């Protein structure tokens, strides 16, 4: 855990999860500075915020010197496997994430790395579902890097924050499911602000597990 104010790198802030995490970090008193690395502008202006626009996440050499001096990373960048070849999903999920993380671990060895994975991820890497094996391999390899600590977050259904720009359109039709699902199966349903707070809290205060399922996320958000 970190006793100093958080200086956070966030990826994926032009997506639903990353945007919500960014919003929560900007209003949280324990977060001193936020750096977002995007392929396109996130459209947010804030005194805490610095943004780097960089098109090629497989070559970070041009921006490497700007990634030092941070003590946490909230990696929210991710893609769906639907309609994507297995090779491309592996490249965009495993290869991209590990290359980014390897660089950060070299530049910021005291950093705590928080990876947004997903419910159903296969830590054994042996299951029948391809995306779950790839996510599991990504989690496993991240934990081998010389960070101070690595946490993997496995949310299921995420209730988005109101007023955000990058909420998936289909949530308009399925948000009614959240209170029902939360009541019947809380492990599979968390709010986006709970996910963001859980990441901030595990970096500041620690957590007894490296993998946080839905119920762990809810609990960590209250720390």
Biotite code that builds the C-alpha atoms (Angstrom):
import biotite.structure as struc

atoms = struc.array([
    struc.Atom([0.000, 0.000, 0.000], chain_id="A", res_id=1, res_name="UNK", atom_name="CA", element="C"),
    struc.Atom([1.017, 3.624, -0.493], chain_id="A", res_id=2, res_name="UNK", atom_name="CA", element="C"),
    struc.Atom([1.046, 6.215, 2.266], chain_id="A", res_id=3, res_name="UNK", atom_name="CA", element="C"),
    struc.Atom([1.850, 9.014, -0.176], chain_id="A", res_id=4, res_name="UNK", atom_name="CA", element="C"),
    struc.Atom([-0.773, 10.725, -2.386], chain_id="A", res_id=5, res_name="UNK", atom_name="CA", element="C"),
    struc.Atom([-1.544, 8.692, -5.479], chain_id="A", res_id=6, res_name="UNK", atom_name="CA", element="C"),
    struc.Atom([-0.095, 9.569, -8.849], chain_id="A", res_id=7, res_name="UNK", atom_name="CA", element="C"),
    struc.Atom([-2.057, 7.380, -11.227], chain_id="A", res_id=8, res_name="UNK", atom_name="CA", element="C"),
    struc.Atom([-1.721, 6.321, -14.851], chain_id="A", res_id=9, res_name="UNK", atom_name="CA", element="C"),
    struc.Atom([-5.049, 5.323, -16.412], chain_id="A", res_id=10, res_name="UNK", atom_name="CA", element="C"),
    struc.Atom([-5.508, 3.571, -19.749], chain_id="A", res_id=11, res_name="UNK", atom_name="CA", element="C"),
    struc.Atom([-8.809, 3.166, -21.544], chain_id="A", res_id=12, res_name="UNK", atom_name="CA", element="C"),
    struc.Atom([-10.373, 6.439, -20.393], chain_id="A", res_id=13, res_name="UNK", atom_name="CA", element="C"),
    struc.Atom([-12.254, 6.763, -23.684], chain_id="A", res_id=14, res_name="UNK", atom_name="CA", element="C"),
    struc.Atom([-14.170, 3.594, -22.789], chain_id="A", res_id=15, res_name="UNK", atom_name="CA", element="C"),
    struc.Atom([-16.951, 3.142, -20.256], chain_id="A", res_id=16, res_name="UNK", atom_name="CA", element="C"),
    struc.Atom([-14.889, 1.635, -17.438], chain_id="A", res_id=17, res_name="UNK", atom_name="CA", element="C"),
    struc.Atom([-11.880, 3.889, -17.883], chain_id="A", res_id=18, res_name="UNK", atom_name="CA", element="C"),
    struc.Atom([-14.016, 7.024, -18.059], chain_id="A", res_id=19, res_name="UNK", atom_name="CA", element="C"),
    struc.Atom([-15.726, 6.140, -14.790], chain_id="A", res_id=20, res_name="UNK", atom_name="CA", element="C"),
    struc.Atom([-12.415, 5.348, -13.100], chain_id="A", res_id=21, res_name="UNK", atom_name="CA", element="C"),
    struc.Atom([-10.972, 8.638, -14.343], chain_id="A", res_id=22, res_name="UNK", atom_name="CA", element="C"),
    struc.Atom([-13.981, 10.602, -13.045], chain_id="A", res_id=23, res_name="UNK", atom_name="CA", element="C"),
    struc.Atom([-13.692, 8.978, -9.612], chain_id="A", res_id=24, res_name="UNK", atom_name="CA", element="C"),
    struc.Atom([-9.949, 9.589, -9.406], chain_id="A", res_id=25, res_name="UNK", atom_name="CA", element="C"),
    struc.Atom([-10.298, 13.265, -10.279], chain_id="A", res_id=26, res_name="UNK", atom_name="CA", element="C"),
    struc.Atom([-12.722, 13.897, -7.412], chain_id="A", res_id=27, res_name="UNK", atom_name="CA", element="C"),
    struc.Atom([-10.965, 11.659, -4.868], chain_id="A", res_id=28, res_name="UNK", atom_name="CA", element="C"),
    struc.Atom([-8.876, 13.512, -2.246], chain_id="A", res_id=29, res_name="UNK", atom_name="CA", element="C"),
    struc.Atom([-6.182, 10.809, -2.092], chain_id="A", res_id=30, res_name="UNK", atom_name="CA", element="C"),
    struc.Atom([-5.369, 11.158, -5.811], chain_id="A", res_id=31, res_name="UNK", atom_name="CA", element="C"),
    struc.Atom([-2.847, 13.921, -6.465], chain_id="A", res_id=32, res_name="UNK", atom_name="CA", element="C"),
    struc.Atom([-2.285, 13.547, -10.203], chain_id="A", res_id=33, res_name="UNK", atom_name="CA", element="C"),
    struc.Atom([-3.664, 11.531, -13.105], chain_id="A", res_id=34, res_name="UNK", atom_name="CA", element="C"),
    struc.Atom([-2.032, 10.727, -16.429], chain_id="A", res_id=35, res_name="UNK", atom_name="CA", element="C"),
    struc.Atom([-4.216, 9.254, -19.168], chain_id="A", res_id=36, res_name="UNK", atom_name="CA", element="C"),
    struc.Atom([-2.706, 7.635, -22.241], chain_id="A", res_id=37, res_name="UNK", atom_name="CA", element="C"),
    struc.Atom([-5.148, 7.479, -25.141], chain_id="A", res_id=38, res_name="UNK", atom_name="CA", element="C"),
    struc.Atom([-5.294, 7.130, -28.890], chain_id="A", res_id=39, res_name="UNK", atom_name="CA", element="C"),
    struc.Atom([-7.821, 9.976, -29.027], chain_id="A", res_id=40, res_name="UNK", atom_name="CA", element="C"),
    struc.Atom([-8.669, 12.828, -26.615], chain_id="A", res_id=41, res_name="UNK", atom_name="CA", element="C"),
    struc.Atom([-10.867, 11.928, -23.653], chain_id="A", res_id=42, res_name="UNK", atom_name="CA", element="C"),
    struc.Atom([-12.482, 15.373, -23.640], chain_id="A", res_id=43, res_name="UNK", atom_name="CA", element="C"),
    struc.Atom([-11.832, 16.035, -19.939], chain_id="A", res_id=44, res_name="UNK", atom_name="CA", element="C"),
    struc.Atom([-10.050, 19.096, -18.560], chain_id="A", res_id=45, res_name="UNK", atom_name="CA", element="C"),
    struc.Atom([-9.049, 19.136, -14.887], chain_id="A", res_id=46, res_name="UNK", atom_name="CA", element="C"),
    struc.Atom([-6.172, 20.581, -12.815], chain_id="A", res_id=47, res_name="UNK", atom_name="CA", element="C"),
    struc.Atom([-5.087, 17.072, -11.752], chain_id="A", res_id=48, res_name="UNK", atom_name="CA", element="C"),
    struc.Atom([-5.152, 15.685, -15.283], chain_id="A", res_id=49, res_name="UNK", atom_name="CA", element="C"),
    struc.Atom([-2.462, 15.303, -17.935], chain_id="A", res_id=50, res_name="UNK", atom_name="CA", element="C"),
    struc.Atom([-3.228, 13.554, -21.219], chain_id="A", res_id=51, res_name="UNK", atom_name="CA", element="C"),
    struc.Atom([-0.899, 11.909, -23.715], chain_id="A", res_id=52, res_name="UNK", atom_name="CA", element="C"),
    struc.Atom([-2.278, 11.149, -27.174], chain_id="A", res_id=53, res_name="UNK", atom_name="CA", element="C"),
    struc.Atom([-0.336, 8.249, -28.630], chain_id="A", res_id=54, res_name="UNK", atom_name="CA", element="C"),
    struc.Atom([-1.518, 6.089, -31.518], chain_id="A", res_id=55, res_name="UNK", atom_name="CA", element="C"),
    struc.Atom([0.706, 3.005, -31.187], chain_id="A", res_id=56, res_name="UNK", atom_name="CA", element="C"),
    struc.Atom([0.557, 1.237, -27.823], chain_id="A", res_id=57, res_name="UNK", atom_name="CA", element="C"),
    struc.Atom([2.974, -1.373, -29.168], chain_id="A", res_id=58, res_name="UNK", atom_name="CA", element="C"),
    struc.Atom([5.708, 1.264, -29.422], chain_id="A", res_id=59, res_name="UNK", atom_name="CA", element="C"),
    struc.Atom([5.835, 3.490, -26.350], chain_id="A", res_id=60, res_name="UNK", atom_name="CA", element="C"),
    struc.Atom([9.390, 4.714, -26.941], chain_id="A", res_id=61, res_name="UNK", atom_name="CA", element="C"),
    struc.Atom([8.310, 8.264, -27.970], chain_id="A", res_id=62, res_name="UNK", atom_name="CA", element="C"),
    struc.Atom([6.453, 8.809, -24.681], chain_id="A", res_id=63, res_name="UNK", atom_name="CA", element="C"),
    struc.Atom([8.582, 6.682, -22.344], chain_id="A", res_id=64, res_name="UNK", atom_name="CA", element="C"),
    struc.Atom([10.091, 9.603, -20.445], chain_id="A", res_id=65, res_name="UNK", atom_name="CA", element="C"),
    struc.Atom([6.594, 10.898, -19.581], chain_id="A", res_id=66, res_name="UNK", atom_name="CA", element="C"),
    struc.Atom([5.539, 7.648, -17.850], chain_id="A", res_id=67, res_name="UNK", atom_name="CA", element="C"),
    struc.Atom([7.975, 7.849, -14.922], chain_id="A", res_id=68, res_name="UNK", atom_name="CA", element="C"),
    struc.Atom([7.110, 9.238, -11.503], chain_id="A", res_id=69, res_name="UNK", atom_name="CA", element="C"),
    struc.Atom([3.799, 7.459, -10.892], chain_id="A", res_id=70, res_name="UNK", atom_name="CA", element="C"),
    struc.Atom([2.938, 5.011, -8.098], chain_id="A", res_id=71, res_name="UNK", atom_name="CA", element="C"),
    struc.Atom([-0.240, 3.377, -9.437], chain_id="A", res_id=72, res_name="UNK", atom_name="CA", element="C"),
    struc.Atom([-1.662, 2.225, -12.756], chain_id="A", res_id=73, res_name="UNK", atom_name="CA", element="C"),
    struc.Atom([-5.338, 1.490, -13.373], chain_id="A", res_id=74, res_name="UNK", atom_name="CA", element="C"),
    struc.Atom([-5.297, -0.504, -16.603], chain_id="A", res_id=75, res_name="UNK", atom_name="CA", element="C"),
    struc.Atom([-8.842, -0.255, -17.991], chain_id="A", res_id=76, res_name="UNK", atom_name="CA", element="C"),
    struc.Atom([-8.032, -0.776, -21.657], chain_id="A", res_id=77, res_name="UNK", atom_name="CA", element="C"),
    struc.Atom([-9.728, -3.848, -23.091], chain_id="A", res_id=78, res_name="UNK", atom_name="CA", element="C"),
    struc.Atom([-11.541, -5.297, -26.090], chain_id="A", res_id=79, res_name="UNK", atom_name="CA", element="C"),
    struc.Atom([-14.362, -7.759, -26.586], chain_id="A", res_id=80, res_name="UNK", atom_name="CA", element="C"),
    struc.Atom([-13.543, -11.100, -28.189], chain_id="A", res_id=81, res_name="UNK", atom_name="CA", element="C"),
    struc.Atom([-16.843, -11.036, -30.117], chain_id="A", res_id=82, res_name="UNK", atom_name="CA", element="C"),
    struc.Atom([-16.178, -11.007, -33.845], chain_id="A", res_id=83, res_name="UNK", atom_name="CA", element="C"),
    struc.Atom([-12.413, -10.996, -33.393], chain_id="A", res_id=84, res_name="UNK", atom_name="CA", element="C"),
    struc.Atom([-9.922, -13.661, -34.385], chain_id="A", res_id=85, res_name="UNK", atom_name="CA", element="C"),
    struc.Atom([-8.192, -15.537, -31.587], chain_id="A", res_id=86, res_name="UNK", atom_name="CA", element="C"),
    struc.Atom([-4.796, -14.184, -32.673], chain_id="A", res_id=87, res_name="UNK", atom_name="CA", element="C"),
    struc.Atom([-5.953, -10.565, -32.707], chain_id="A", res_id=88, res_name="UNK", atom_name="CA", element="C"),
    struc.Atom([-7.675, -10.893, -29.340], chain_id="A", res_id=89, res_name="UNK", atom_name="CA", element="C"),
    struc.Atom([-4.476, -12.373, -27.875], chain_id="A", res_id=90, res_name="UNK", atom_name="CA", element="C"),
    struc.Atom([-2.425, -9.529, -29.361], chain_id="A", res_id=91, res_name="UNK", atom_name="CA", element="C"),
    struc.Atom([-4.709, -6.769, -28.064], chain_id="A", res_id=92, res_name="UNK", atom_name="CA", element="C"),
    struc.Atom([-5.333, -8.353, -24.658], chain_id="A", res_id=93, res_name="UNK", atom_name="CA", element="C"),
    struc.Atom([-2.172, -10.179, -23.641], chain_id="A", res_id=94, res_name="UNK", atom_name="CA", element="C"),
    struc.Atom([0.659, -8.754, -25.767], chain_id="A", res_id=95, res_name="UNK", atom_name="CA", element="C"),
    struc.Atom([-0.360, -5.098, -25.526], chain_id="A", res_id=96, res_name="UNK", atom_name="CA", element="C"),
    struc.Atom([-1.016, -5.245, -21.788], chain_id="A", res_id=97, res_name="UNK", atom_name="CA", element="C"),
    struc.Atom([2.252, -7.004, -20.978], chain_id="A", res_id=98, res_name="UNK", atom_name="CA", element="C"),
    struc.Atom([4.354, -4.669, -23.101], chain_id="A", res_id=99, res_name="UNK", atom_name="CA", element="C"),
    struc.Atom([2.812, -1.622, -21.418], chain_id="A", res_id=100, res_name="UNK", atom_name="CA", element="C"),
    struc.Atom([3.188, -3.151, -17.966], chain_id="A", res_id=101, res_name="UNK", atom_name="CA", element="C"),
    struc.Atom([6.784, -4.279, -18.531], chain_id="A", res_id=102, res_name="UNK", atom_name="CA", element="C"),
    struc.Atom([7.770, -0.716, -19.359], chain_id="A", res_id=103, res_name="UNK", atom_name="CA", element="C"),
    struc.Atom([5.975, 0.691, -16.318], chain_id="A", res_id=104, res_name="UNK", atom_name="CA", element="C"),
    struc.Atom([7.558, -1.864, -13.993], chain_id="A", res_id=105, res_name="UNK", atom_name="CA", element="C"),
    struc.Atom([10.987, -0.793, -15.200], chain_id="A", res_id=106, res_name="UNK", atom_name="CA", element="C"),
    struc.Atom([10.270, 2.924, -14.869], chain_id="A", res_id=107, res_name="UNK", atom_name="CA", element="C"),
    struc.Atom([8.252, 2.739, -11.625], chain_id="A", res_id=108, res_name="UNK", atom_name="CA", element="C"),
    struc.Atom([9.258, -0.319, -9.561], chain_id="A", res_id=109, res_name="UNK", atom_name="CA", element="C"),
    struc.Atom([7.313, 0.966, -6.536], chain_id="A", res_id=110, res_name="UNK", atom_name="CA", element="C"),
    struc.Atom([4.109, 1.075, -8.585], chain_id="A", res_id=111, res_name="UNK", atom_name="CA", element="C"),
    struc.Atom([0.978, -0.935, -7.764], chain_id="A", res_id=112, res_name="UNK", atom_name="CA", element="C"),
    struc.Atom([-0.655, -2.193, -10.960], chain_id="A", res_id=113, res_name="UNK", atom_name="CA", element="C"),
    struc.Atom([-4.426, -2.743, -11.073], chain_id="A", res_id=114, res_name="UNK", atom_name="CA", element="C"),
    struc.Atom([-5.700, -4.710, -14.066], chain_id="A", res_id=115, res_name="UNK", atom_name="CA", element="C"),
    struc.Atom([-9.386, -4.767, -14.999], chain_id="A", res_id=116, res_name="UNK", atom_name="CA", element="C"),
    struc.Atom([-9.958, -8.349, -16.090], chain_id="A", res_id=117, res_name="UNK", atom_name="CA", element="C"),
    struc.Atom([-13.425, -9.914, -15.992], chain_id="A", res_id=118, res_name="UNK", atom_name="CA", element="C"),
    struc.Atom([-15.701, -12.388, -14.257], chain_id="A", res_id=119, res_name="UNK", atom_name="CA", element="C"),
    struc.Atom([-15.066, -15.915, -15.487], chain_id="A", res_id=120, res_name="UNK", atom_name="CA", element="C"),
    struc.Atom([-11.350, -15.428, -16.123], chain_id="A", res_id=121, res_name="UNK", atom_name="CA", element="C"),
    struc.Atom([-9.498, -18.752, -16.150], chain_id="A", res_id=122, res_name="UNK", atom_name="CA", element="C"),
    struc.Atom([-6.399, -18.677, -13.936], chain_id="A", res_id=123, res_name="UNK", atom_name="CA", element="C"),
    struc.Atom([-5.482, -22.229, -14.975], chain_id="A", res_id=124, res_name="UNK", atom_name="CA", element="C"),
    struc.Atom([-5.216, -21.182, -18.634], chain_id="A", res_id=125, res_name="UNK", atom_name="CA", element="C"),
    struc.Atom([-6.585, -24.656, -19.471], chain_id="A", res_id=126, res_name="UNK", atom_name="CA", element="C"),
    struc.Atom([-10.334, -24.115, -19.818], chain_id="A", res_id=127, res_name="UNK", atom_name="CA", element="C"),
    struc.Atom([-12.492, -24.358, -22.926], chain_id="A", res_id=128, res_name="UNK", atom_name="CA", element="C"),
    struc.Atom([-13.268, -20.638, -23.275], chain_id="A", res_id=129, res_name="UNK", atom_name="CA", element="C"),
    struc.Atom([-10.606, -18.828, -25.271], chain_id="A", res_id=130, res_name="UNK", atom_name="CA", element="C"),
    struc.Atom([-10.995, -15.285, -23.932], chain_id="A", res_id=131, res_name="UNK", atom_name="CA", element="C"),
    struc.Atom([-10.975, -16.574, -20.348], chain_id="A", res_id=132, res_name="UNK", atom_name="CA", element="C"),
    struc.Atom([-7.679, -18.405, -20.942], chain_id="A", res_id=133, res_name="UNK", atom_name="CA", element="C"),
    struc.Atom([-6.091, -15.278, -22.440], chain_id="A", res_id=134, res_name="UNK", atom_name="CA", element="C"),
    struc.Atom([-7.275, -13.099, -19.545], chain_id="A", res_id=135, res_name="UNK", atom_name="CA", element="C"),
    struc.Atom([-5.961, -15.702, -17.091], chain_id="A", res_id=136, res_name="UNK", atom_name="CA", element="C"),
    struc.Atom([-2.561, -15.788, -18.776], chain_id="A", res_id=137, res_name="UNK", atom_name="CA", element="C"),
    struc.Atom([-2.455, -11.991, -18.714], chain_id="A", res_id=138, res_name="UNK", atom_name="CA", element="C"),
    struc.Atom([-3.202, -11.900, -14.988], chain_id="A", res_id=139, res_name="UNK", atom_name="CA", element="C"),
    struc.Atom([-0.631, -14.606, -14.270], chain_id="A", res_id=140, res_name="UNK", atom_name="CA", element="C"),
    struc.Atom([2.157, -12.933, -16.235], chain_id="A", res_id=141, res_name="UNK", atom_name="CA", element="C"),
    struc.Atom([1.441, -9.507, -14.750], chain_id="A", res_id=142, res_name="UNK", atom_name="CA", element="C"),
    struc.Atom([1.998, -10.911, -11.263], chain_id="A", res_id=143, res_name="UNK", atom_name="CA", element="C"),
    struc.Atom([5.507, -12.001, -12.297], chain_id="A", res_id=144, res_name="UNK", atom_name="CA", element="C"),
    struc.Atom([6.597, -8.451, -13.118], chain_id="A", res_id=145, res_name="UNK", atom_name="CA", element="C"),
    struc.Atom([8.666, -6.499, -10.574], chain_id="A", res_id=146, res_name="UNK", atom_name="CA", element="C"),
    struc.Atom([5.895, -4.179, -9.439], chain_id="A", res_id=147, res_name="UNK", atom_name="CA", element="C"),
    struc.Atom([5.363, -3.478, -5.773], chain_id="A", res_id=148, res_name="UNK", atom_name="CA", element="C"),
    struc.Atom([2.088, -5.403, -6.137], chain_id="A", res_id=149, res_name="UNK", atom_name="CA", element="C"),
    struc.Atom([-0.414, -6.451, -8.807], chain_id="A", res_id=150, res_name="UNK", atom_name="CA", element="C"),
    struc.Atom([-4.182, -6.755, -8.373], chain_id="A", res_id=151, res_name="UNK", atom_name="CA", element="C"),
    struc.Atom([-6.625, -8.220, -10.884], chain_id="A", res_id=152, res_name="UNK", atom_name="CA", element="C"),
    struc.Atom([-10.255, -7.067, -10.754], chain_id="A", res_id=153, res_name="UNK", atom_name="CA", element="C"),
    struc.Atom([-12.950, -9.364, -12.127], chain_id="A", res_id=154, res_name="UNK", atom_name="CA", element="C"),
    struc.Atom([-16.238, -7.462, -12.326], chain_id="A", res_id=155, res_name="UNK", atom_name="CA", element="C"),
    struc.Atom([-19.297, -9.013, -13.902], chain_id="A", res_id=156, res_name="UNK", atom_name="CA", element="C"),
    struc.Atom([-22.222, -6.754, -14.769], chain_id="A", res_id=157, res_name="UNK", atom_name="CA", element="C"),
    struc.Atom([-21.157, -3.147, -14.143], chain_id="A", res_id=158, res_name="UNK", atom_name="CA", element="C"),
    struc.Atom([-23.692, -0.416, -13.489], chain_id="A", res_id=159, res_name="UNK", atom_name="CA", element="C"),
    struc.Atom([-22.348, 2.686, -15.295], chain_id="A", res_id=160, res_name="UNK", atom_name="CA", element="C"),
    struc.Atom([-22.081, 6.148, -13.819], chain_id="A", res_id=161, res_name="UNK", atom_name="CA", element="C"),
    struc.Atom([-24.748, 8.653, -14.812], chain_id="A", res_id=162, res_name="UNK", atom_name="CA", element="C"),
    struc.Atom([-23.735, 11.460, -17.119], chain_id="A", res_id=163, res_name="UNK", atom_name="CA", element="C"),
    struc.Atom([-20.686, 9.779, -18.652], chain_id="A", res_id=164, res_name="UNK", atom_name="CA", element="C"),
    struc.Atom([-20.047, 10.072, -22.400], chain_id="A", res_id=165, res_name="UNK", atom_name="CA", element="C"),
    struc.Atom([-18.799, 6.572, -23.174], chain_id="A", res_id=166, res_name="UNK", atom_name="CA", element="C"),
    struc.Atom([-21.483, 4.343, -21.649], chain_id="A", res_id=167, res_name="UNK", atom_name="CA", element="C"),
    struc.Atom([-22.427, 1.527, -24.014], chain_id="A", res_id=168, res_name="UNK", atom_name="CA", element="C"),
    struc.Atom([-25.773, 2.272, -25.657], chain_id="A", res_id=169, res_name="UNK", atom_name="CA", element="C"),
    struc.Atom([-27.257, -1.117, -24.775], chain_id="A", res_id=170, res_name="UNK", atom_name="CA", element="C"),
    struc.Atom([-27.082, -0.249, -21.067], chain_id="A", res_id=171, res_name="UNK", atom_name="CA", element="C"),
    struc.Atom([-30.137, 1.944, -21.685], chain_id="A", res_id=172, res_name="UNK", atom_name="CA", element="C"),
    struc.Atom([-32.131, -1.254, -22.131], chain_id="A", res_id=173, res_name="UNK", atom_name="CA", element="C"),
    struc.Atom([-30.624, -3.468, -19.445], chain_id="A", res_id=174, res_name="UNK", atom_name="CA", element="C"),
    struc.Atom([-30.025, -1.203, -16.446], chain_id="A", res_id=175, res_name="UNK", atom_name="CA", element="C"),
    struc.Atom([-33.246, -2.521, -14.900], chain_id="A", res_id=176, res_name="UNK", atom_name="CA", element="C"),
    struc.Atom([-31.399, -5.817, -14.397], chain_id="A", res_id=177, res_name="UNK", atom_name="CA", element="C"),
    struc.Atom([-28.942, -4.350, -11.920], chain_id="A", res_id=178, res_name="UNK", atom_name="CA", element="C"),
    struc.Atom([-31.059, -4.055, -8.745], chain_id="A", res_id=179, res_name="UNK", atom_name="CA", element="C"),
    struc.Atom([-32.559, -7.509, -9.370], chain_id="A", res_id=180, res_name="UNK", atom_name="CA", element="C"),
    struc.Atom([-29.183, -9.119, -10.023], chain_id="A", res_id=181, res_name="UNK", atom_name="CA", element="C"),
    struc.Atom([-27.519, -7.323, -7.132], chain_id="A", res_id=182, res_name="UNK", atom_name="CA", element="C"),
    struc.Atom([-30.189, -8.620, -4.761], chain_id="A", res_id=183, res_name="UNK", atom_name="CA", element="C"),
    struc.Atom([-30.029, -12.188, -6.027], chain_id="A", res_id=184, res_name="UNK", atom_name="CA", element="C"),
    struc.Atom([-26.331, -12.544, -6.879], chain_id="A", res_id=185, res_name="UNK", atom_name="CA", element="C"),
    struc.Atom([-24.262, -9.620, -5.557], chain_id="A", res_id=186, res_name="UNK", atom_name="CA", element="C"),
    struc.Atom([-20.985, -11.252, -6.578], chain_id="A", res_id=187, res_name="UNK", atom_name="CA", element="C"),
    struc.Atom([-21.863, -10.697, -10.212], chain_id="A", res_id=188, res_name="UNK", atom_name="CA", element="C"),
    struc.Atom([-23.040, -7.085, -10.016], chain_id="A", res_id=189, res_name="UNK", atom_name="CA", element="C"),
    struc.Atom([-21.085, -3.986, -9.015], chain_id="A", res_id=190, res_name="UNK", atom_name="CA", element="C"),
    struc.Atom([-21.355, -0.272, -9.662], chain_id="A", res_id=191, res_name="UNK", atom_name="CA", element="C"),
    struc.Atom([-18.650, 1.456, -11.675], chain_id="A", res_id=192, res_name="UNK", atom_name="CA", element="C"),
    struc.Atom([-17.914, 3.839, -8.809], chain_id="A", res_id=193, res_name="UNK", atom_name="CA", element="C"),
    struc.Atom([-17.415, 0.789, -6.553], chain_id="A", res_id=194, res_name="UNK", atom_name="CA", element="C"),
    struc.Atom([-14.868, -0.631, -8.996], chain_id="A", res_id=195, res_name="UNK", atom_name="CA", element="C"),
    struc.Atom([-12.994, 2.677, -9.126], chain_id="A", res_id=196, res_name="UNK", atom_name="CA", element="C"),
    struc.Atom([-13.035, 3.131, -5.346], chain_id="A", res_id=197, res_name="UNK", atom_name="CA", element="C"),
    struc.Atom([-11.900, -0.459, -4.852], chain_id="A", res_id=198, res_name="UNK", atom_name="CA", element="C"),
    struc.Atom([-8.829, 0.203, -6.997], chain_id="A", res_id=199, res_name="UNK", atom_name="CA", element="C"),
    struc.Atom([-7.988, 3.391, -5.124], chain_id="A", res_id=200, res_name="UNK", atom_name="CA", element="C"),
    struc.Atom([-8.485, 1.703, -1.751], chain_id="A", res_id=201, res_name="UNK", atom_name="CA", element="C"),
    struc.Atom([-6.402, -1.418, -2.442], chain_id="A", res_id=202, res_name="UNK", atom_name="CA", element="C"),
    struc.Atom([-3.524, 0.792, -3.568], chain_id="A", res_id=203, res_name="UNK", atom_name="CA", element="C"),
    struc.Atom([-3.800, 2.981, -0.471], chain_id="A", res_id=204, res_name="UNK", atom_name="CA", element="C"),
    struc.Atom([-4.673, 0.323, 2.113], chain_id="A", res_id=205, res_name="UNK", atom_name="CA", element="C"),
    struc.Atom([-3.880, -3.084, 0.632], chain_id="A", res_id=206, res_name="UNK", atom_name="CA", element="C"),
    struc.Atom([-6.131, -6.142, 0.325], chain_id="A", res_id=207, res_name="UNK", atom_name="CA", element="C"),
    struc.Atom([-5.640, -9.781, 1.385], chain_id="A", res_id=208, res_name="UNK", atom_name="CA", element="C"),
    struc.Atom([-6.306, -11.122, -2.133], chain_id="A", res_id=209, res_name="UNK", atom_name="CA", element="C"),
    struc.Atom([-4.553, -10.393, -5.420], chain_id="A", res_id=210, res_name="UNK", atom_name="CA", element="C"),
    struc.Atom([-7.656, -11.357, -7.412], chain_id="A", res_id=211, res_name="UNK", atom_name="CA", element="C"),
    struc.Atom([-10.815, -9.439, -6.553], chain_id="A", res_id=212, res_name="UNK", atom_name="CA", element="C"),
    struc.Atom([-14.089, -10.989, -7.665], chain_id="A", res_id=213, res_name="UNK", atom_name="CA", element="C"),
    struc.Atom([-17.336, -9.038, -7.578], chain_id="A", res_id=214, res_name="UNK", atom_name="CA", element="C"),
    struc.Atom([-17.958, -9.410, -3.853], chain_id="A", res_id=215, res_name="UNK", atom_name="CA", element="C"),
    struc.Atom([-14.355, -8.410, -3.105], chain_id="A", res_id=216, res_name="UNK", atom_name="CA", element="C"),
    struc.Atom([-14.794, -5.294, -5.244], chain_id="A", res_id=217, res_name="UNK", atom_name="CA", element="C"),
    struc.Atom([-17.888, -4.290, -3.269], chain_id="A", res_id=218, res_name="UNK", atom_name="CA", element="C"),
    struc.Atom([-16.063, -4.881, 0.006], chain_id="A", res_id=219, res_name="UNK", atom_name="CA", element="C"),
    struc.Atom([-12.884, -3.054, -1.033], chain_id="A", res_id=220, res_name="UNK", atom_name="CA", element="C"),
    struc.Atom([-14.938, -0.052, -2.130], chain_id="A", res_id=221, res_name="UNK", atom_name="CA", element="C"),
    struc.Atom([-16.018, 0.381, 1.480], chain_id="A", res_id=222, res_name="UNK", atom_name="CA", element="C"),
    struc.Atom([-12.531, 0.212, 3.028], chain_id="A", res_id=223, res_name="UNK", atom_name="CA", element="C"),
])
